Amino acid sequence: MKKKYLRNLILFVLIILLTFYIIFKGKDINNIMNVLSGIDLKYILIAIACMCVYLVCEAINIGRTLKALGEKSTIYRNIKYALIGFFFSSVTPAASGGQPMQIYYMNKDKISVANSTLTLLINLTCIQIVTISIAIISLFFNYKYMSWLLIWFFILGIFLNATALTLLLISVLSKRMTNGLINIVIRLLKFFKVKNIEEKKNIIENELTKYQFSATYIKSNGNIILKALLTTYVQFLIFYSISYWVYRSFGLNEYNIWQIISMQSVLYATVSGIPSPGAVGVSEGAFLEMFRNIYSNEMLNEAMLLNRGVNFYLFVIISSVIVMIYTVRDKKEEKLNNKENEKDHTIE
């Protein structure tokens, strides 16, 4: 698993380097630095604060659902789970690594796999609903800023997000479909001649029983999903507003906050389904296309750099530090436990 994530991280970095090489090739670095040196830092600080609120909202959703399912967690742990999910979603294709690693770390904190899985499924379902609904409404106000290529990417993005939403709803609501998915997993394990299949099957079925019980509880307490959905709307409106605060940092005020939010929501829906780690490359290119009429040619590339820096790259760095801290801590605990086990065996 470590080698897999290391390969993804290397690919992620290479795509970033290639993207910025293409965008800034032939540009005068001094001009770029002059433009960036003239920005109003107070708006950048507001943008960074918005990104922090975005992550706290996710932590609130995670904590609320875990509590409803009888699990104990703290706001600090929930923020940790949000940051871990952000990092691994950013460096893996189609954000495929975020939820599995969140489940892994929750399990290390003694949270049931069934309950952590359901919690994250509900969270992801709310994200898909919010992403699709805001983007479709916003498209009516912003299609004039989009090229035909970007419109086709938007249709593809909505299709991919809608497909993911459908599968998530089936997972949460359909017991029969969930059982079918488990049977498919078991057949795949048999096909690849995995050892101890029956033991693994029993473990999966036990977790499935807990999962279905928890899902039934959630479905009968719709207020939990409603609260999660409302929190997610707030979360993403704040996230989209980062583009507005970056816009204001350049001393611009022709467009209001709702116009910029609606444009960013269309941009996000367009690129979020692209199976590139962190949608790197696609996001930068789509930003340049979407906001080409908002910024002057002298500001556009710098605005893209600053916008992605705040709402993505900065927090990839922060979340990577959190992941490294917990990885080192877990290794120390594992070594300590192994030493204690060796002592116990020696005494016996």
Long-range contacts (C-beta under 8 A, 24 or more apart in sequence): 5-88, 5-91, 5-92, 5-97, 8-91, 8-92, 8-93, 8-97, 8-277, 9-91, 11-277, 12-90, 12-91, 12-277, 12-278, 12-280, 15-276, 15-277, 15-280, 15-281, 16-280, 16-313, 18-281, 19-280, 19-281, 19-284, 19-285, 20-284, 20-305, 23-284, 23-288, 23-301, 23-304, 24-301, 27-301, 31-298, 32-301, 32-302, 32-305, 35-298, 35-299, 35-302, 36-302, 36-305, 36-306, 38-250, 38-251, 39-249, 39-250, 39-306, 40-248, 40-249, 40-250, 40-251, 41-249, 43-245, 43-246, 43-248, 43-249, 44-245, 44-246, 44-249, 44-306, 44-310, 46-245, 47-242, 47-245, 47-246, 47-249, 47-310, 47-311, 48-310, 48-314, 50-238, 50-239, 50-241, 50-242, 50-245, 51-239, 51-242, 51-310, 51-311, 51-314, 51-315, 53-235, 53-238, 54-235, 54-236, 54-238, 54-239, 55-79, 55-82, 55-83, 55-86, 55-315, 56-82, 57-231, 57-232, 57-234, 57-235, 57-238, 58-82, 58-85, 58-123, 58-235, 60-231, 61-122, 61-123, 61-126, 61-228, 61-231, 61-232, 61-235, 62-119, 62-120, 62-123, 64-224, 64-227, 64-228, 64-231, 65-118, 65-119, 65-122, 65-123, 65-218, 65-224, 65-228, 66-111, 66-115, 66-116, 66-119, 68-217, 68-218, 68-221, 68-224, 69-112, 69-115, 69-118, 69-119, 69-214, 69-217, 69-218, 70-115, 71-111, 71-112, 71-115, 71-116, 73-109, 73-111, 77-109, 80-105, 80-322, 80-326, 81-105, 81-106, 83-315, 83-318, 83-319, 83-322, 83-323, 84-319, 84-322, 84-323, 84-326, 85-120, 86-315, 86-316, 86-319, 87-316, 87-319, 87-320, 87-322, 87-323, 88-323, 89-278, 90-277, 90-278, 90-312, 90-316, 90-319, 91-277, 91-278, 91-316, 92-277, 93-275, 93-276, 93-277, 94-273, 94-274, 94-275, 95-278, 99-124, 105-326, 108-330, 112-207, 112-210, 113-207, 114-207, 114-208, 114-209, 114-210, 114-211, 114-214, 115-210, 115-211, 115-214, 117-207, 117-211, 118-172, 118-211, 118-214, 118-215, 118-218, 121-168, 121-171, 121-172, 122-172, 122-218, 122-224, 122-225, 122-228, 123-228, 123-232, 124-164, 124-168, 125-165, 125-168, 125-169, 125-172, 126-225, 126-228, 126-229, 126-231, 126-232, 127-232, 127-236, 128-161, 128-162, 128-164, 128-165, 128-168, 129-165, 129-229, 129-232, 130-229, 130-232, 130-233, 130-235, 130-236, 131-161, 131-236, 131-265, 131-268, 131-269, 131-272, 132-158, 132-161, 132-162, 132-165, 132-269, 134-233, 134-236, 134-237, 134-240, 134-262, 134-265, 134-269, 135-265, 135-266, 135-268, 135-269, 135-270, 137-262, 138-261, 138-262, 138-263, 138-265, 138-266, 139-266, 141-259, 141-262, 142-262, 142-263, 142-266, 142-290, 145-263, 145-290, 145-291, 145-292, 145-293, 145-294, 146-266, 146-289, 146-290, 147-289, 149-289, 150-270, 150-286, 150-289, 150-290, 153-270, 153-271, 153-274, 153-282, 153-286, 154-266, 154-269, 154-270, 156-273, 157-269, 157-270, 157-271, 157-272, 157-273, 157-274, 158-269, 158-273, 159-273, 160-272, 160-273, 160-274, 161-269, 161-272, 161-273, 164-273, 172-215, 172-218, 172-219, 173-215, 173-219, 175-212, 175-215, 178-208, 178-211, 178-212, 179-208, 182-208, 236-265, 237-261, 239-311, 240-264, 240-265, 240-268, 242-307, 242-310, 242-311, 243-291, 243-307, 243-311, 246-303, 246-306, 246-307, 246-310, 247-294, 247-295, 247-303, 249-306, 250-295, 250-299, 250-303, 252-294, 252-295, 255-294, 260-294, 263-290, 263-291, 263-294, 266-290, 278-312, 278-316, 283-308, 283-312, 284-308
